Amino acid sequence: MTDKHFIFQRIQNYAGEGFDPTADDQIATMLQSKFNIYLPQRTSVDKSLESTSSDHEIIDLIIQYRALTA
């Protein structure tokens, strides 16, 4: 099993700032401001993240982190 803290640290390193990867609004804001990635409107943020997971490695890390905290 992958270490939750290690994934969190990698997310923070990519983002270059502190944010909560479980907070939907913070994810959308950070992806737009840092990576110019706009999440498509889906029934949930998790589905939006899944549909854009190939856009940047941070998205896959966020998905993994959210799965570990669920």
PDB file with one MODEL, atoms N, CA, C and O in Angstrom:
MODEL        1
ATOM      1  N   MET A   1       0.840  -1.193   0.000  1.00  0.00           N
ATOM      2  CA  MET A   1       0.000   0.000   0.000  1.00  0.00           C
ATOM      3  C   MET A   1       0.879   1.248   0.000  1.00  0.00           C
ATOM      4  O   MET A   1       1.903   1.301   0.681  1.00  0.00           O
ATOM      5  N   THR A   2       0.470   2.235  -0.761  1.00  0.00           N
ATOM      6  CA  THR A   2       1.232   3.468  -0.870  1.00  0.00           C
ATOM      7  C   THR A   2       1.000   4.341   0.357  1.00  0.00           C
ATOM      8  O   THR A   2      -0.113   4.410   0.879  1.00  0.00           O
ATOM      9  N   ASP A   3       2.035   4.991   0.804  1.00  0.00           N
ATOM     10  CA  ASP A   3       1.972   5.827   1.992  1.00  0.00           C
ATOM     11  C   ASP A   3       1.213   7.129   1.698  1.00  0.00           C
ATOM     12  O   ASP A   3       1.588   7.891   0.807  1.00  0.00           O
ATOM     13  N   LYS A   4       0.164   7.365   2.445  1.00  0.00           N
ATOM     14  CA  LYS A   4      -0.684   8.552   2.269  1.00  0.00           C
ATOM     15  C   LYS A   4       0.126   9.850   2.441  1.00  0.00           C
ATOM     16  O   LYS A   4      -0.060  10.806   1.687  1.00  0.00           O
ATOM     17  N   HIS A   5       1.010   9.873   3.422  1.00  0.00           N
ATOM     18  CA  HIS A   5       1.817  11.068   3.658  1.00  0.00           C
ATOM     19  C   HIS A   5       2.749  11.353   2.480  1.00  0.00           C
ATOM     20  O   HIS A   5       2.938  12.511   2.106  1.00  0.00           O
ATOM     21  N   PHE A   6       3.329  10.310   1.897  1.00  0.00           N
ATOM     22  CA  PHE A   6       4.213  10.470   0.746  1.00  0.00           C
ATOM     23  C   PHE A   6       3.448  11.069  -0.444  1.00  0.00           C
ATOM     24  O   PHE A   6       3.951  11.970  -1.116  1.00  0.00           O
ATOM     25  N   ILE A   7       2.244  10.570  -0.699  1.00  0.00           N
ATOM     26  CA  ILE A   7       1.419  11.108  -1.784  1.00  0.00           C
ATOM     27  C   ILE A   7       1.095  12.570  -1.512  1.00  0.00           C
ATOM     28  O   ILE A   7       1.171  13.402  -2.416  1.00  0.00           O
ATOM     29  N   PHE A   8       0.736  12.888  -0.273  1.00  0.00           N
ATOM     30  CA  PHE A   8       0.421  14.274   0.092  1.00  0.00           C
ATOM     31  C   PHE A   8       1.617  15.183  -0.164  1.00  0.00           C
ATOM     32  O   PHE A   8       1.459  16.279  -0.700  1.00  0.00           O
ATOM     33  N   GLN A   9       2.816  14.734   0.217  1.00  0.00           N
ATOM     34  CA  GLN A   9       4.024  15.541  -0.005  1.00  0.00           C
ATOM     35  C   GLN A   9       4.276  15.773  -1.490  1.00  0.00           C
ATOM     36  O   GLN A   9       4.653  16.877  -1.880  1.00  0.00           O
ATOM     37  N   ARG A  10       4.078  14.768  -2.316  1.00  0.00           N
ATOM     38  CA  ARG A  10       4.265  14.924  -3.765  1.00  0.00           C
ATOM     39  C   ARG A  10       3.261  15.915  -4.336  1.00  0.00           C
ATOM     40  O   ARG A  10       3.604  16.725  -5.197  1.00  0.00           O
ATOM     41  N   ILE A  11       2.033  15.854  -3.862  1.00  0.00           N
ATOM     42  CA  ILE A  11       1.007  16.808  -4.317  1.00  0.00           C
ATOM     43  C   ILE A  11       1.433  18.224  -3.970  1.00  0.00           C
ATOM     44  O   ILE A  11       1.368  19.121  -4.811  1.00  0.00           O
ATOM     45  N   GLN A  12       1.869  18.425  -2.733  1.00  0.00           N
ATOM     46  CA  GLN A  12       2.287  19.754  -2.294  1.00  0.00           C
ATOM     47  C   GLN A  12       3.498  20.248  -3.087  1.00  0.00           C
ATOM     48  O   GLN A  12       3.591  21.435  -3.399  1.00  0.00           O
ATOM     49  N   ASN A  13       4.419  19.349  -3.411  1.00  0.00           N
ATOM     50  CA  ASN A  13       5.598  19.730  -4.203  1.00  0.00           C
ATOM     51  C   ASN A  13       5.186  20.197  -5.599  1.00  0.00           C
ATOM     52  O   ASN A  13       5.679  21.215  -6.085  1.00  0.00           O
ATOM     53  N   TYR A  14       4.295  19.467  -6.236  1.00  0.00           N
ATOM     54  CA  TYR A  14       3.818  19.885  -7.556  1.00  0.00           C
ATOM     55  C   TYR A  14       3.083  21.225  -7.479  1.00  0.00           C
ATOM     56  O   TYR A  14       3.288  22.109  -8.310  1.00  0.00           O
ATOM     57  N   ALA A  15       2.236  21.354  -6.478  1.00  0.00           N
ATOM     58  CA  ALA A  15       1.410  22.563  -6.364  1.00  0.00           C
ATOM     59  C   ALA A  15       2.248  23.781  -5.990  1.00  0.00           C
ATOM     60  O   ALA A  15       1.930  24.902  -6.386  1.00  0.00           O
ATOM     61  N   GLY A  16       3.304  23.564  -5.239  1.00  0.00           N
ATOM     62  CA  GLY A  16       4.138  24.681  -4.818  1.00  0.00           C
ATOM     63  C   GLY A  16       3.501  25.532  -3.735  1.00  0.00           C
ATOM     64  O   GLY A  16       3.989  26.618  -3.420  1.00  0.00           O
ATOM     65  N   GLU A  17       2.425  25.043  -3.172  1.00  0.00           N
ATOM     66  CA  GLU A  17       1.724  25.766  -2.114  1.00  0.00           C
ATOM     67  C   GLU A  17       0.887  24.759  -1.330  1.00  0.00           C
ATOM     68  O   GLU A  17       0.592  23.662  -1.804  1.00  0.00           O
ATOM     69  N   GLY A  18       0.519  25.160  -0.136  1.00  0.00           N
ATOM     70  CA  GLY A  18      -0.324  24.295   0.673  1.00  0.00           C
ATOM     71  C   GLY A  18      -1.778  24.399   0.253  1.00  0.00           C
ATOM     72  O   GLY A  18      -2.310  25.497   0.088  1.00  0.00           O
ATOM     73  N   PHE A  19      -2.405  23.269   0.083  1.00  0.00           N
ATOM     74  CA  PHE A  19      -3.838  23.223  -0.158  1.00  0.00           C
ATOM     75  C   PHE A  19      -4.344  21.860   0.261  1.00  0.00           C
ATOM     76  O   PHE A  19      -3.565  20.917   0.398  1.00  0.00           O
ATOM     77  N   ASP A  20      -5.633  21.755   0.461  1.00  0.00           N
ATOM     78  CA  ASP A  20      -6.249  20.515   0.921  1.00  0.00           C
ATOM     79  C   ASP A  20      -6.749  19.715  -0.277  1.00  0.00           C
ATOM     80  O   ASP A  20      -7.710  20.127  -0.926  1.00  0.00           O
ATOM     81  N   PRO A  21      -6.112  18.569  -0.588  1.00  0.00           N
ATOM     82  CA  PRO A  21      -6.528  17.782  -1.745  1.00  0.00           C
ATOM     83  C   PRO A  21      -7.873  17.079  -1.578  1.00  0.00           C
ATOM     84  O   PRO A  21      -8.329  16.382  -2.484  1.00  0.00           O
ATOM     85  N   THR A  22      -8.503  17.261  -0.422  1.00  0.00           N
ATOM     86  CA  THR A  22      -9.852  16.711  -0.253  1.00  0.00           C
ATOM     87  C   THR A  22     -10.918  17.796  -0.417  1.00  0.00           C
ATOM     88  O   THR A  22     -12.112  17.496  -0.420  1.00  0.00           O
ATOM     89  N   ALA A  23     -10.492  19.053  -0.554  1.00  0.00           N
ATOM     90  CA  ALA A  23     -11.434  20.176  -0.706  1.00  0.00           C
ATOM     91  C   ALA A  23     -11.651  20.453  -2.192  1.00  0.00           C
ATOM     92  O   ALA A  23     -10.743  20.906  -2.889  1.00  0.00           O
ATOM     93  N   ASP A  24     -12.854  20.179  -2.662  1.00  0.00           N
ATOM     94  CA  ASP A  24     -13.170  20.296  -4.088  1.00  0.00           C
ATOM     95  C   ASP A  24     -12.841  21.667  -4.664  1.00  0.00           C
ATOM     96  O   ASP A  24     -12.236  21.760  -5.732  1.00  0.00           O
ATOM     97  N   ASP A  25     -13.234  22.734  -3.967  1.00  0.00           N
ATOM     98  CA  ASP A  25     -13.003  24.079  -4.496  1.00  0.00           C
ATOM     99  C   ASP A  25     -11.518  24.421  -4.560  1.00  0.00           C
ATOM    100  O   ASP A  25     -11.081  25.103  -5.487  1.00  0.00           O
ATOM    101  N   GLN A  26     -10.740  23.955  -3.588  1.00  0.00           N
ATOM    102  CA  GLN A  26      -9.304  24.222  -3.587  1.00  0.00           C
ATOM    103  C   GLN A  26      -8.602  23.477  -4.727  1.00  0.00           C
ATOM    104  O   GLN A  26      -7.660  23.998  -5.324  1.00  0.00           O
ATOM    105  N   ILE A  27      -9.058  22.273  -5.022  1.00  0.00           N
ATOM    106  CA  ILE A  27      -8.479  21.506  -6.134  1.00  0.00           C
ATOM    107  C   ILE A  27      -8.694  22.246  -7.442  1.00  0.00           C
ATOM    108  O   ILE A  27      -7.752  22.456  -8.206  1.00  0.00           O
ATOM    109  N   ALA A  28      -9.937  22.641  -7.701  1.00  0.00           N
ATOM    110  CA  ALA A  28     -10.258  23.326  -8.950  1.00  0.00           C
ATOM    111  C   ALA A  28      -9.465  24.616  -9.091  1.00  0.00           C
ATOM    112  O   ALA A  28      -8.936  24.903 -10.165  1.00  0.00           O
ATOM    113  N   THR A  29      -9.376  25.393  -8.023  1.00  0.00           N
ATOM    114  CA  THR A  29      -8.649  26.661  -8.057  1.00  0.00           C
ATOM    115  C   THR A  29      -7.161  26.449  -8.322  1.00  0.00           C
ATOM    116  O   THR A  29      -6.569  27.147  -9.145  1.00  0.00           O
ATOM    117  N   MET A  30      -6.554  25.481  -7.622  1.00  0.00           N
ATOM    118  CA  MET A  30      -5.129  25.221  -7.790  1.00  0.00           C
ATOM    119  C   MET A  30      -4.826  24.716  -9.200  1.00  0.00           C
ATOM    120  O   MET A  30      -3.863  25.169  -9.819  1.00  0.00           O
ATOM    121  N   LEU A  31      -5.629  23.788  -9.716  1.00  0.00           N
ATOM    122  CA  LEU A  31      -5.384  23.267 -11.062  1.00  0.00           C
ATOM    123  C   LEU A  31      -5.493  24.365 -12.116  1.00  0.00           C
ATOM    124  O   LEU A  31      -4.718  24.389 -13.072  1.00  0.00           O
ATOM    125  N   GLN A  32      -6.448  25.267 -11.945  1.00  0.00           N
ATOM    126  CA  GLN A  32      -6.603  26.371 -12.900  1.00  0.00           C
ATOM    127  C   GLN A  32      -5.449  27.353 -12.811  1.00  0.00           C
ATOM    128  O   GLN A  32      -4.896  27.755 -13.834  1.00  0.00           O
ATOM    129  N   SER A  33      -5.082  27.744 -11.602  1.00  0.00           N
ATOM    130  CA  SER A  33      -4.064  28.787 -11.453  1.00  0.00           C
ATOM    131  C   SER A  33      -2.651  28.289 -11.734  1.00  0.00           C
ATOM    132  O   SER A  33      -1.859  29.024 -12.323  1.00  0.00           O
ATOM    133  N   LYS A  34      -2.310  27.073 -11.334  1.00  0.00           N
ATOM    134  CA  LYS A  34      -0.944  26.571 -11.487  1.00  0.00           C
ATOM    135  C   LYS A  34      -0.697  25.838 -12.808  1.00  0.00           C
ATOM    136  O   LYS A  34       0.395  25.915 -13.371  1.00  0.00           O
ATOM    137  N   PHE A  35      -1.722  25.124 -13.301  1.00  0.00           N
ATOM    138  CA  PHE A  35      -1.498  24.249 -14.456  1.00  0.00           C
ATOM    139  C   PHE A  35      -2.409  24.560 -15.645  1.00  0.00           C
ATOM    140  O   PHE A  35      -2.340  23.898 -16.681  1.00  0.00           O
ATOM    141  N   ASN A  36      -3.260  25.569 -15.484  1.00  0.00           N
ATOM    142  CA  ASN A  36      -4.200  25.948 -16.532  1.00  0.00           C
ATOM    143  C   ASN A  36      -5.073  24.753 -16.968  1.00  0.00           C
ATOM    144  O   ASN A  36      -5.375  24.577 -18.148  1.00  0.00           O
ATOM    145  N   ILE A  37      -5.459  23.954 -15.984  1.00  0.00           N
ATOM    146  CA  ILE A  37      -6.325  22.801 -16.220  1.00  0.00           C
ATOM    147  C   ILE A  37      -7.702  23.128 -15.656  1.00  0.00           C
ATOM    148  O   ILE A  37      -7.843  23.453 -14.477  1.00  0.00           O
ATOM    149  N   TYR A  38      -8.687  23.041 -16.492  1.00  0.00           N
ATOM    150  CA  TYR A  38     -10.059  23.295 -16.080  1.00  0.00           C
ATOM    151  C   TYR A  38     -10.797  21.967 -16.039  1.00  0.00           C
ATOM    152  O   TYR A  38     -10.859  21.248 -17.036  1.00  0.00           O
ATOM    153  N   LEU A  39     -11.356  21.649 -14.878  1.00  0.00           N
ATOM    154  CA  LEU A  39     -12.072  20.394 -14.734  1.00  0.00           C
ATOM    155  C   LEU A  39     -13.414  20.470 -15.456  1.00  0.00           C
ATOM    156  O   LEU A  39     -14.146  21.448 -15.307  1.00  0.00           O
ATOM    157  N   PRO A  40     -13.735  19.445 -16.235  1.00  0.00           N
ATOM    158  CA  PRO A  40     -15.043  19.431 -16.899  1.00  0.00           C
ATOM    159  C   PRO A  40     -16.144  19.199 -15.867  1.00  0.00           C
ATOM    160  O   PRO A  40     -15.917  18.572 -14.833  1.00  0.00           O
ATOM    161  N   GLN A  41     -17.306  19.697 -16.152  1.00  0.00           N
ATOM    162  CA  GLN A  41     -18.423  19.526 -15.231  1.00  0.00           C
ATOM    163  C   GLN A  41     -18.932  18.089 -15.315  1.00  0.00           C
ATOM    164  O   GLN A  41     -19.349  17.623 -16.375  1.00  0.00           O
ATOM    165  N   ARG A  42     -18.891  17.411 -14.198  1.00  0.00           N
ATOM    166  CA  ARG A  42     -19.374  16.044 -14.076  1.00  0.00           C
ATOM    167  C   ARG A  42     -20.255  15.972 -12.821  1.00  0.00           C
ATOM    168  O   ARG A  42     -20.476  16.981 -12.151  1.00  0.00           O
ATOM    169  N   THR A  43     -20.741  14.797 -12.518  1.00  0.00           N
ATOM    170  CA  THR A  43     -21.604  14.646 -11.346  1.00  0.00           C
ATOM    171  C   THR A  43     -20.837  14.792 -10.039  1.00  0.00           C
ATOM    172  O   THR A  43     -21.439  15.055  -8.997  1.00  0.00           O
ATOM    173  N   SER A  44     -19.508  14.625 -10.076  1.00  0.00           N
ATOM    174  CA  SER A  44     -18.683  14.826  -8.886  1.00  0.00           C
ATOM    175  C   SER A  44     -17.284  15.274  -9.309  1.00  0.00           C
ATOM    176  O   SER A  44     -16.879  15.109 -10.460  1.00  0.00           O
ATOM    177  N   VAL A  45     -16.565  15.839  -8.355  1.00  0.00           N
ATOM    178  CA  VAL A  45     -15.189  16.255  -8.633  1.00  0.00           C
ATOM    179  C   VAL A  45     -14.329  15.029  -8.930  1.00  0.00           C
ATOM    180  O   VAL A  45     -13.424  15.091  -9.762  1.00  0.00           O
ATOM    181  N   ASP A  46     -14.609  13.924  -8.259  1.00  0.00           N
ATOM    182  CA  ASP A  46     -13.840  12.701  -8.520  1.00  0.00           C
ATOM    183  C   ASP A  46     -13.981  12.268  -9.973  1.00  0.00           C
ATOM    184  O   ASP A  46     -12.993  11.874 -10.592  1.00  0.00           O
ATOM    185  N   LYS A  47     -15.171  12.330 -10.523  1.00  0.00           N
ATOM    186  CA  LYS A  47     -15.382  11.963 -11.932  1.00  0.00           C
ATOM    187  C   LYS A  47     -14.693  12.960 -12.855  1.00  0.00           C
ATOM    188  O   LYS A  47     -14.152  12.572 -13.891  1.00  0.00           O
ATOM    189  N   SER A  48     -14.705  14.242 -12.491  1.00  0.00           N
ATOM    190  CA  SER A  48     -14.006  15.252 -13.279  1.00  0.00           C
ATOM    191  C   SER A  48     -12.500  14.999 -13.273  1.00  0.00           C
ATOM    192  O   SER A  48     -11.839  15.116 -14.304  1.00  0.00           O
ATOM    193  N   LEU A  49     -11.967  14.652 -12.108  1.00  0.00           N
ATOM    194  CA  LEU A  49     -10.540  14.354 -12.007  1.00  0.00           C
ATOM    195  C   LEU A  49     -10.184  13.137 -12.856  1.00  0.00           C
ATOM    196  O   LEU A  49      -9.180  13.140 -13.568  1.00  0.00           O
ATOM    197  N   GLU A  50     -11.014  12.098 -12.774  1.00  0.00           N
ATOM    198  CA  GLU A  50     -10.749  10.888 -13.561  1.00  0.00           C
ATOM    199  C   GLU A  50     -10.724  11.185 -15.057  1.00  0.00           C
ATOM    200  O   GLU A  50      -9.913  10.620 -15.791  1.00  0.00           O
ATOM    201  N   SER A  51     -11.605  12.064 -15.507  1.00  0.00           N
ATOM    202  CA  SER A  51     -11.668  12.350 -16.940  1.00  0.00           C
ATOM    203  C   SER A  51     -10.491  13.193 -17.427  1.00  0.00           C
ATOM    204  O   SER A  51     -10.237  13.259 -18.630  1.00  0.00           O
ATOM    205  N   THR A  52      -9.775  13.835 -16.512  1.00  0.00           N
ATOM    206  CA  THR A  52      -8.618  14.657 -16.896  1.00  0.00           C
ATOM    207  C   THR A  52      -7.308  14.112 -16.336  1.00  0.00           C
ATOM    208  O   THR A  52      -6.301  14.820 -16.332  1.00  0.00           O
ATOM    209  N   SER A  53      -7.304  12.880 -15.868  1.00  0.00           N
ATOM    210  CA  SER A  53      -6.125  12.335 -15.186  1.00  0.00           C
ATOM    211  C   SER A  53      -4.881  12.299 -16.062  1.00  0.00           C
ATOM    212  O   SER A  53      -3.766  12.305 -15.541  1.00  0.00           O
ATOM    213  N   SER A  54      -5.042  12.262 -17.362  1.00  0.00           N
ATOM    214  CA  SER A  54      -3.868  12.225 -18.242  1.00  0.00           C
ATOM    215  C   SER A  54      -3.272  13.610 -18.488  1.00  0.00           C
ATOM    216  O   SER A  54      -2.223  13.717 -19.123  1.00  0.00           O
ATOM    217  N   ASP A  55      -3.913  14.665 -18.005  1.00  0.00           N
ATOM    218  CA  ASP A  55      -3.419  16.019 -18.241  1.00  0.00           C
ATOM    219  C   ASP A  55      -2.171  16.367 -17.423  1.00  0.00           C
ATOM    220  O   ASP A  55      -1.327  17.137 -17.881  1.00  0.00           O
ATOM    221  N   HIS A  56      -2.050  15.803 -16.214  1.00  0.00           N
ATOM    222  CA  HIS A  56      -0.893  16.084 -15.378  1.00  0.00           C
ATOM    223  C   HIS A  56      -0.817  15.027 -14.282  1.00  0.00           C
ATOM    224  O   HIS A  56      -1.841  14.516 -13.829  1.00  0.00           O
ATOM    225  N   GLU A  57       0.399  14.704 -13.863  1.00  0.00           N
ATOM    226  CA  GLU A  57       0.590  13.672 -12.837  1.00  0.00           C
ATOM    227  C   GLU A  57      -0.064  14.037 -11.505  1.00  0.00           C
ATOM    228  O   GLU A  57      -0.478  13.150 -10.758  1.00  0.00           O
ATOM    229  N   ILE A  58      -0.161  15.332 -11.201  1.00  0.00           N
ATOM    230  CA  ILE A  58      -0.751  15.739  -9.924  1.00  0.00           C
ATOM    231  C   ILE A  58      -2.206  15.269  -9.812  1.00  0.00           C
ATOM    232  O   ILE A  58      -2.681  14.985  -8.712  1.00  0.00           O
ATOM    233  N   ILE A  59      -2.900  15.187 -10.920  1.00  0.00           N
ATOM    234  CA  ILE A  59      -4.301  14.773 -10.876  1.00  0.00           C
ATOM    235  C   ILE A  59      -4.411  13.327 -10.419  1.00  0.00           C
ATOM    236  O   ILE A  59      -5.271  12.997  -9.602  1.00  0.00           O
ATOM    237  N   ASP A  60      -3.551  12.466 -10.939  1.00  0.00           N
ATOM    238  CA  ASP A  60      -3.560  11.068 -10.506  1.00  0.00           C
ATOM    239  C   ASP A  60      -3.199  10.955  -9.026  1.00  0.00           C
ATOM    240  O   ASP A  60      -3.763  10.124  -8.314  1.00  0.00           O
ATOM    241  N   LEU A  61      -2.277  11.770  -8.564  1.00  0.00           N
ATOM    242  CA  LEU A  61      -1.911  11.770  -7.147  1.00  0.00           C
ATOM    243  C   LEU A  61      -3.087  12.215  -6.276  1.00  0.00           C
ATOM    244  O   LEU A  61      -3.328  11.645  -5.212  1.00  0.00           O
ATOM    245  N   ILE A  62      -3.809  13.224  -6.729  1.00  0.00           N
ATOM    246  CA  ILE A  62      -4.978  13.692  -5.975  1.00  0.00           C
ATOM    247  C   ILE A  62      -6.031  12.591  -5.900  1.00  0.00           C
ATOM    248  O   ILE A  62      -6.638  12.375  -4.850  1.00  0.00           O
ATOM    249  N   ILE A  63      -6.245  11.896  -7.012  1.00  0.00           N
ATOM    250  CA  ILE A  63      -7.204  10.784  -7.033  1.00  0.00           C
ATOM    251  C   ILE A  63      -6.782   9.708  -6.028  1.00  0.00           C
ATOM    252  O   ILE A  63      -7.608   9.211  -5.263  1.00  0.00           O
ATOM    253  N   GLN A  64      -5.499   9.351  -6.033  1.00  0.00           N
ATOM    254  CA  GLN A  64      -4.993   8.341  -5.093  1.00  0.00           C
ATOM    255  C   GLN A  64      -5.176   8.795  -3.649  1.00  0.00           C
ATOM    256  O   GLN A  64      -5.616   8.019  -2.801  1.00  0.00           O
ATOM    257  N   TYR A  65      -4.837  10.054  -3.371  1.00  0.00           N
ATOM    258  CA  TYR A  65      -4.947  10.577  -2.018  1.00  0.00           C
ATOM    259  C   TYR A  65      -6.403  10.570  -1.556  1.00  0.00           C
ATOM    260  O   TYR A  65      -6.700  10.155  -0.436  1.00  0.00           O
ATOM    261  N   ARG A  66      -7.301  11.026  -2.411  1.00  0.00           N
ATOM    262  CA  ARG A  66      -8.720  11.054  -2.038  1.00  0.00           C
ATOM    263  C   ARG A  66      -9.266   9.649  -1.804  1.00  0.00           C
ATOM    264  O   ARG A  66     -10.139   9.463  -0.957  1.00  0.00           O
ATOM    265  N   ALA A  67      -8.768   8.665  -2.536  1.00  0.00           N
ATOM    266  CA  ALA A  67      -9.201   7.276  -2.322  1.00  0.00           C
ATOM    267  C   ALA A  67      -8.732   6.759  -0.961  1.00  0.00           C
ATOM    268  O   ALA A  67      -9.437   5.983  -0.317  1.00  0.00           O
ATOM    269  N   LEU A  68      -7.553   7.184  -0.525  1.00  0.00           N
ATOM    270  CA  LEU A  68      -7.032   6.746   0.765  1.00  0.00           C
ATOM    271  C   LEU A  68      -7.731   7.425   1.938  1.00  0.00           C
ATOM    272  O   LEU A  68      -7.750   6.886   3.045  1.00  0.00           O
ATOM    273  N   THR A  69      -8.300   8.596   1.705  1.00  0.00           N
ATOM    274  CA  THR A  69      -8.956   9.321   2.802  1.00  0.00           C
ATOM    275  C   THR A  69     -10.459   9.054   2.844  1.00  0.00           C
ATOM    276  O   THR A  69     -11.143   9.489   3.771  1.00  0.00           O
ATOM    277  N   ALA A  70     -10.974   8.341   1.842  1.00  0.00           N
ATOM    278  CA  ALA A  70     -12.414   8.086   1.794  1.00  0.00           C
ATOM    279  C   ALA A  70     -12.825   7.005   2.779  1.00  0.00           C
ATOM    280  O   ALA A  70     -14.005   6.667   2.867  1.00  0.00           O
TER     281      ALA A  70
ENDMDL
END
